[in-house]
Amino acid sequence: MDEERGITPDWEERLAALWAAFDDHAAAGREAEFRAAVDALVAELPGDGPVGPFERACAFDSTGHPGDAVALYQDALRRGLVGYRGRRARIQLASSLRNVGRAEEGVALLEPELDAPSDELDDAVRATLALCLANLGREREGLSLVLGALAPHLPRYRRSMAEYARLLVEPGD
């Protein structure tokens, strides 16, 4: 953990517990209370770090306020958010940008992620990029990404689905 920036294992556990209770907050219409609880946790961190704006952005995004989340995600990335949270921030920022009518910016943000080192977020990158592309009228490219992401998970037809995905954007002979 990054204890130099105030992020301790205890802080991470309390954050995880809060997110685990998110559905309860949402079901009870207590989204503002949830955001306030995130703000209280973030207030424990040094003010100049990137994790605080990221977590606040996640809270706004998850409670249906993508417009409020955009600037916070951008701030977190500007402050140097890297690693797993940094990749999540780019995915979630792209999604929020799409939701506020700025899908082109989402595409520009996620296309470089296709060449990033592989991790468990690869499919989320492709799915979010596909949605951004669909908003821009580039459905074939989006479908190609989704099929390409799905193919490795299929018990059969992996090779043919991967080929169909490729052919959607690179027609064969």
N, C-alpha and C positions, 0 to 999 in steps of 0.2 A: 504494500500500500504506500501511498504518497504522504507519509506523516509530515513531511516538511511543509506541505500545503494544507495541513489540518485534516487530511483524510486518513482516519484511523480505521482499523478493522471494526471497532465499535460503531463508528459513524456509518460505514458501509452496511453493517447489519441493520441499523435503525432505518436507513434509507430503503433497504430491501424489504423490511417489514412494512414500511409505509406503502411501497408499491404493491406488495402482496395484498394489502387491504384496499387497493384502489377500487375494485369492483363494488365493494361494500359502500364506499363513498359515493360512487356514481349512481348506484341503484337507489340510494337514499336522497339523491339530488344535492349532495354535499360537496360539489366540485370546488367551490370557493374555500371550504374548510380544508380540503385536500391540498389546494395550492398554498394555503397559509401554513400548513404543516411542512410542506417542502421548503417554503421560505424560511421557516424557523430553523430547519436543519442547515440550510445554506448559510444562514446568518452565523453559524458556528465556524465557517471557513474564512480564511483570509479574503479580504475583498477583491484582491487583484487576480485571483486564480481563475482558470477556465471552467472548472467543474460546476461552480455555482450557477453561472448563466445557463450552462447546459441543462442542469437538473430543473431549473425554473422553466426553461423552454419546453422540456418534456412534459412538465405539469400543465402548462398552457395548452400544448398540443393535444394531450390526452383528454383534456376537458373541453375540447371543441373550439379552441381559440388559436388556430394556426397563424393568423395575422400577428398576434402578440408574440408567438414563438419565434418567428423569422429573425427578428433583430437579436434576440437572445442567442439563438444558434450561431448567428454570424459573429456575435461578440465572443462566444466561447471559442470558436475556431480562430478568430483574430488573436485571442489571448494564448493560443498555442495548444488547444486541446488535441491530443494525439492518441494513438493506440485504438483500443476497442471503442472507447467513448467517442473518439474523434471520428471514427468510421460511422458509428451510430448517428452522430450529429450530422454528417453529410447526407446520410440516407433520410433522416427525419426532416432536415432542412429542405431537401429536394421535394419531399412529399408535401410539406407545408407550402412551399413555393407553388407547387402545382395547384394546391387547394385555393390559393389566393390569385390564381390566374397568371402565374409567372412560370409556366412549365418549361420554357426555353432555358431559364436559369437552372432549373432542376436537372435538365439534360446535361448542361455544361458542367454541373457539379458532379454528376454521377458517371459520365463517360470515362473519366480517368480511373474511377474505381474498378472498372472492368479489368484493368491491368495491374491492380494492387495485389499484394500477396493474398493468397486465398485464406479464407477463414469461414466460420459459420454464418457470416453475414452476406456471403456471396449471393445467395438466392434472393435475399431482401434487396440487395442492390439492383439485381436484374428485374425483380417485380416492380420496384418503385420506378426504375427507369422506363419500364414498359408502360406504366401508367402515364408518365410524363410524355412519352412518345405518342401515345394514343390521344392525349389532349391536343397534340400538335398535328393530328391527322396522319401520323406515321405508324398506323396500326400493324402493318406487316413487320416492321422492325421490332415493335413491341412483342408481337406474338412469337417472333423468332427467338427473342431473349427468354421469354417464358418457357417455350418448348425446350430450348437448350438447357434451362435450369432444371426443368422437370425430368428430362430424359435420364439422367444418372440415377434417379430415385425409382424408376420403373423396374418391376421384376422381369419384364420382357420388353422387347421392341426398343431398347436403348439406342442401338446403332441407327435404326431407321428413323426414330424421332429426332435424333441429333442431325441426321441428314436432311430431314424435312425442314427443320429449323434453319439450317444453312441455306437451303434452296429458297426459302422465303425472301432472303435478301441477296443471295448470289445465285441467280438462276443458272442451271446447268445447261449442257448442250442439248 
